[in-house]
Amino acid sequence: MKILHIADLHLGKKIAGYSLLEDQKYFLDNTIEYMKNNEINHLIIAGDIYDISSPSGEAIDTFNKFLNALKKNNIKAFIISGNHDSNERVGYGNKLFEESNIYINTDIKESINKISVDGINYYLFPYATAQEINNKFGVSYKTYDEAMKYVMDLIEVDNGINIAVAHQLVLHDNNKPVVGGGEEPIIGTIQNISSSIYSKFTYTALGHIHRPQKVSSNIRYSGSPLAYHVDETKYEKTYTVIEVNGNNINITEDKIIPLRGFIELKDTFENIINDPKYEEYRGYYIYATITDDPVENAMAKIKNVYPYAIAIRYERKEIQGVDINKRIEEIDNITSEELFERLYKEQTEKELTDFQKEIVSTLLKRCEEYEAN
């Protein structure tokens, strides 16, 4: 028995005006083929089906067609809602889907009921805040960790394979945060919980963090299928496959091949535009980090070469040997306009022109007026 674990589809997402639905449809179609070719029987989707709680009709249609493809190919699916999803939207018609062995749970109270399919017990934990857990169960826990522990204590798992599916920010075994796109720890917008909460399960399939990673031996984030941020270009996107042998599992990863790649090109403007070594990336989504001076109409010029260019940023110049306490004292004694002028000079090694100073002053005054109101 093989199980595919994916998450964070974010169907309907747009980046810099580009709709990624074509790329997302390509991924979903390839996922069906990947499962057929590798004889994978079950599919887990650990939340964030859509990018927003009110997805477009096209995004909804894309997911509905994917569900129909699962049914047509006799693939059994176990799906939860994430923090980006509307429970009502994702959970619509879920009882009808169960007739096709597609199980969708958006109610945290229903998560304590196991779903047994092909000898495997699934527990589906949709995203829910501590307050929502308190309201659903009539309890009054203060922290997310306490609330989730209460939910877990209501569950008595059977012998055999028990799999939890959740969309949460889960700490590593040593209580260290998970990492995001780069190597920086994630401080999430949702409360975190400890990995020990899931100790009774054979495997926990997580969603919410877009970087594939192991939280503990049998707790993993599959990551998102596409790179939705520049930091996500630093590593490969992968399928997470769980192979069940008796009461044991083996976890492997397989690279996802996107319709278009995502890459950060970091170089001088001239090199990014003209260096032949970058020609292979002309059909990619491009994040351009320019290491020299700003260029007029830079994005338009880059788009002439890279039609799917997403964003430009200029490499921040490092400031060495800074005495932080001294800098704080200086900041307290200068105006916002002067502070901006200093920052601009440190980053660009140029002075603001009088025209630029006027723009900065006008914008800062507008900000002050907005805050006052």
C-alpha positions in Angstrom: 0.0 0.0 0.0 1.3 3.4 -1.0 0.1 6.8 0.1 0.9 10.2 -1.4 1.1 13.2 0.9 0.7 16.7 -0.6 -0.5 20.0 0.8 -0.9 23.8 0.3 -2.2 23.8 -3.3 -3.3 27.4 -3.0 -5.5 27.0 -6.1 -6.2 30.4 -7.8 -3.1 32.0 -6.4 -1.7 35.0 -8.3 1.9 36.3 -8.2 2.6 39.8 -9.5 -0.5 39.7 -11.7 0.2 36.2 -13.1 -2.5 33.6 -12.5 -0.9 30.2 -11.6 -4.0 28.2 -12.4 -2.4 26.8 -15.6 0.6 25.7 -13.6 -1.6 24.3 -10.9 -3.8 22.3 -13.3 -0.6 20.9 -14.8 0.5 19.8 -11.3 -2.8 18.1 -10.6 -3.0 16.3 -13.9 0.6 15.1 -13.4 -0.3 14.0 -9.8 -2.9 11.6 -11.2 -0.4 10.2 -13.7 2.3 9.9 -11.0 -0.1 8.0 -8.7 -1.1 5.6 -11.5 2.4 5.0 -12.7 3.7 4.3 -9.2 0.6 2.3 -8.0 -0.3 4.7 -5.2 -3.7 4.0 -3.9 -4.4 6.8 -1.3 -3.9 10.6 -1.5 -3.6 13.0 1.5 -4.1 16.7 1.0 -3.2 18.5 4.2 -5.1 21.8 3.8 -5.0 25.1 1.9 -6.8 23.8 -1.1 -7.5 27.4 -2.2 -5.5 30.5 -1.8 -8.4 32.6 -0.5 -11.6 31.8 1.4 -13.7 33.0 -1.6 -11.9 31.4 -4.5 -12.8 32.1 -8.2 -15.1 29.9 -10.1 -12.2 28.7 -12.2 -10.3 27.6 -9.1 -13.3 25.8 -7.8 -13.8 24.1 -11.1 -10.2 23.1 -11.2 -10.5 21.3 -7.9 -13.8 19.7 -8.8 -12.3 18.2 -11.9 -9.4 16.9 -9.9 -11.8 15.2 -7.5 -13.6 13.6 -10.5 -10.3 12.4 -11.8 -9.6 10.8 -8.4 -12.9 9.0 -8.5 -12.4 7.9 -12.1 -9.1 6.4 -11.3 -10.3 4.8 -8.1 -7.9 6.8 -5.9 -9.1 7.2 -2.3 -8.5 10.7 -0.9 -8.3 12.2 2.6 -8.6 16.0 2.6 -8.8 18.8 5.3 -9.2 22.5 5.1 -6.4 24.9 6.0 -6.2 28.4 7.4 -6.6 29.9 3.8 -9.7 27.9 3.2 -13.4 28.5 3.9 -14.7 25.5 5.7 -18.1 25.9 4.1 -16.5 26.0 0.6 -14.2 23.1 1.0 -16.7 21.0 3.0 -19.6 21.5 0.5 -20.9 18.1 -0.5 -18.4 16.1 1.6 -20.9 13.4 2.6 -21.7 12.8 -1.1 -18.0 12.5 -1.9 -17.6 9.8 0.7 -19.6 7.5 -1.6 -16.5 7.7 -3.9 -14.0 7.2 -1.1 -13.1 10.9 -1.0 -13.2 12.0 2.6 -13.2 15.8 3.3 -13.2 17.1 6.9 -13.6 20.8 7.8 -15.0 20.2 11.4 -12.5 19.8 14.2 -15.1 18.0 16.3 -15.4 15.3 13.6 -11.6 14.7 13.7 -11.8 12.4 16.7 -13.7 9.8 14.5 -11.4 7.5 12.6 -11.9 6.8 9.0 -10.8 3.2 8.2 -10.0 2.4 4.6 -8.0 -0.6 3.3 -6.8 -1.4 6.9 -5.5 2.1 7.6 -7.0 4.4 10.2 -7.1 8.1 9.2 -7.8 11.0 11.6 -8.4 14.3 9.8 -7.7 17.5 11.8 -8.7 20.6 9.8 -7.2 24.0 10.8 -8.9 25.3 13.9 -7.9 27.9 16.4 -7.9 27.3 20.2 -11.1 29.3 20.5 -12.8 27.3 17.8 -11.8 24.1 19.6 -13.1 25.5 22.9 -16.4 26.4 21.2 -16.9 23.1 19.5 -16.1 20.9 22.5 -17.4 23.2 25.3 -14.1 23.6 27.0 -11.9 26.6 27.9 -8.2 26.0 27.2 -5.9 29.0 27.0 -3.3 27.8 24.7 -3.4 26.0 21.3 -1.2 23.2 22.7 -3.5 22.5 25.5 -6.6 22.6 23.3 -5.1 20.2 20.8 -3.9 17.9 23.6 -7.5 17.7 24.8 -8.7 16.7 21.4 -6.0 14.0 21.1 -6.9 12.6 24.6 -10.3 11.8 23.2 -8.8 9.4 20.7 -7.9 5.8 21.4 -6.0 4.5 18.4 -6.1 0.9 17.3 -3.2 -1.4 16.7 -1.9 -1.0 13.2 -1.3 2.0 11.0 -2.9 5.2 12.3 -2.3 8.4 10.2 -3.1 12.0 11.3 -3.6 14.7 8.8 -3.3 18.3 10.1 -2.7 21.9 9.1 -0.7 23.5 11.9 2.6 25.0 12.9 4.3 22.1 14.7 7.6 22.4 16.5 10.5 20.0 16.1 11.1 17.4 18.8 13.5 19.7 20.5 10.9 22.5 20.4 12.9 24.3 17.7 10.7 26.1 15.0 10.4 24.7 11.5 12.2 26.6 8.7 10.6 28.4 5.8 11.9 29.1 2.4 15.4 29.9 3.5 17.1 28.7 6.7 15.2 31.2 8.9 12.9 29.8 11.6 9.2 30.4 11.0 7.3 32.5 13.4 3.8 31.7 12.2 0.6 33.6 12.1 -1.0 30.6 13.8 -0.1 29.3 17.2 2.4 26.5 17.3 2.1 23.1 19.1 4.6 20.5 20.1 5.3 17.4 18.1 4.5 15.2 21.1 0.8 15.9 20.5 1.0 13.4 17.7 3.0 10.7 19.5 0.2 8.1 19.2 0.1 8.2 15.4 2.2 6.1 13.0 2.6 9.0 10.7 1.4 12.7 10.7 0.9 14.4 7.4 1.3 18.2 7.9 0.4 21.2 5.8 1.0 24.9 6.3 4.8 25.2 5.8 5.8 25.3 2.2 9.2 23.8 2.6 9.3 19.9 2.6 10.8 18.8 5.9 10.9 16.3 8.7 9.6 17.5 12.1 10.4 14.1 13.7 10.9 10.6 12.4 7.2 10.2 11.4 5.9 13.8 11.3 6.5 15.6 8.0 5.5 18.7 6.0 5.1 17.8 2.3 5.5 21.4 1.3 3.7 23.2 -1.4 3.8 21.9 -5.0 5.0 25.3 -6.5 7.3 28.0 -5.4 5.0 30.8 -4.2 7.8 33.1 -2.8 11.4 33.9 -3.8 12.8 32.0 -0.8 11.0 28.8 -2.1 13.3 28.8 -5.2 16.2 27.7 -3.0 15.1 24.0 -2.7 13.3 21.3 -4.7 9.5 20.7 -4.4 8.8 17.1 -3.8 6.1 14.4 -3.5 6.1 12.7 -0.1 5.3 9.0 -0.5 4.5 6.7 2.5 4.8 3.0 1.8 3.0 0.7 4.3 4.4 -2.8 5.0 2.4 -4.5 7.7 2.8 -2.2 10.8 5.8 -0.4 9.4 6.1 2.6 7.0 8.9 3.8 4.7 9.0 7.4 3.6 10.5 8.6 0.3 10.5 11.8 -1.7 10.3 12.4 -5.4 10.9 15.6 -7.3 8.0 17.5 -8.7 8.4 18.7 -12.2 6.5 22.0 -12.7 5.1 23.4 -16.0 7.4 26.4 -15.5 10.3 26.6 -13.2 10.8 29.2 -10.5 14.3 30.7 -10.0 16.1 33.6 -8.5 18.7 35.2 -10.8 21.2 37.1 -8.7 23.7 39.1 -10.8 24.4 42.5 -12.3 21.6 43.9 -14.5 23.7 43.5 -17.6 24.5 39.9 -16.9 20.9 39.0 -16.1 19.9 40.5 -19.5 22.7 39.3 -21.7 24.7 36.4 -20.2 24.1 33.2 -22.3 24.2 31.1 -19.1 20.8 32.3 -18.2 19.1 31.6 -21.6 17.6 28.3 -20.3 15.5 30.2 -17.8 13.7 32.4 -20.2 10.5 30.4 -19.8 10.7 30.4 -16.0 9.1 32.6 -13.4 12.0 34.9 -12.5 12.9 36.7 -9.3 15.7 39.1 -10.3 18.1 40.2 -7.6 20.3 43.0 -9.0 23.7 43.4 -7.4 24.6 46.8 -9.0 22.9 50.2 -9.2 19.2 50.7 -9.9 18.3 50.8 -13.6 15.5 52.9 -15.1 12.5 50.8 -16.4 14.3 47.7 -15.1 11.3 45.4 -15.0 10.1 46.3 -18.5 13.6 45.5 -19.8 13.8 42.3 -18.0 10.3 41.2 -19.2 11.6 41.7 -22.8 13.9 38.8 -22.1 12.0 36.9 -19.4 8.3 37.1 -20.1 7.4 35.6 -16.7 9.5 37.9 -14.6 7.8 38.3 -11.2 9.8 40.8 -9.2 13.0 42.8 -9.0 14.9 43.6 -5.9 18.3 45.2 -5.3 20.8 43.5 -3.1 21.0 45.2 0.2 24.4 46.5 1.0 25.7 45.2 4.3 26.7 47.8 6.9 29.7 46.6 8.9 30.8 47.5 12.4 27.6 49.2 13.5 27.2 50.2 17.1 23.4 49.5 17.6 23.1 51.6 20.8 24.8 54.6 19.1 22.6 54.3 16.0 19.4 54.2 18.2 20.5 57.4 19.9 21.1 59.0 16.5 17.7 57.9 15.2 15.9 59.4 18.2 17.4 62.8 17.4 16.7 63.1 13.6 13.5 63.6 11.5 11.9 60.8 9.5 13.0 62.6 6.3 16.7 62.6 7.5 16.4 59.0 8.5 15.2 58.0 5.0 17.9 60.0 3.4 20.6 58.2 5.4 19.1 54.8 4.6 18.9 55.6 0.9 22.6 56.7 0.9 23.7 53.6 2.8 21.9 51.3 0.3 22.7 53.1 -3.0 25.7 55.2 -2.1 23.9 58.2 -3.7 22.2 61.3 -2.4 18.5 61.9 -2.8 17.7 64.6 -5.3 15.6 67.6 -4.3 12.7 66.1 -6.3 13.0 62.8 -4.5 13.2 64.5 -1.1 9.9 66.3 -1.9 8.3 63.0 -2.7 9.5 61.4 0.5 8.3 64.3 2.6 4.9 64.2 1.0 4.5 60.5 1.5 5.6 60.7 5.2 3.1 63.4 5.9 0.3 61.3 4.4 1.3 58.4 6.6 1.3 60.7 9.7 -2.2 62.0 8.7 -3.5 58.4 8.2 -2.2 57.3 11.6 -3.7 60.4 13.2 -7.1 59.5 11.8 
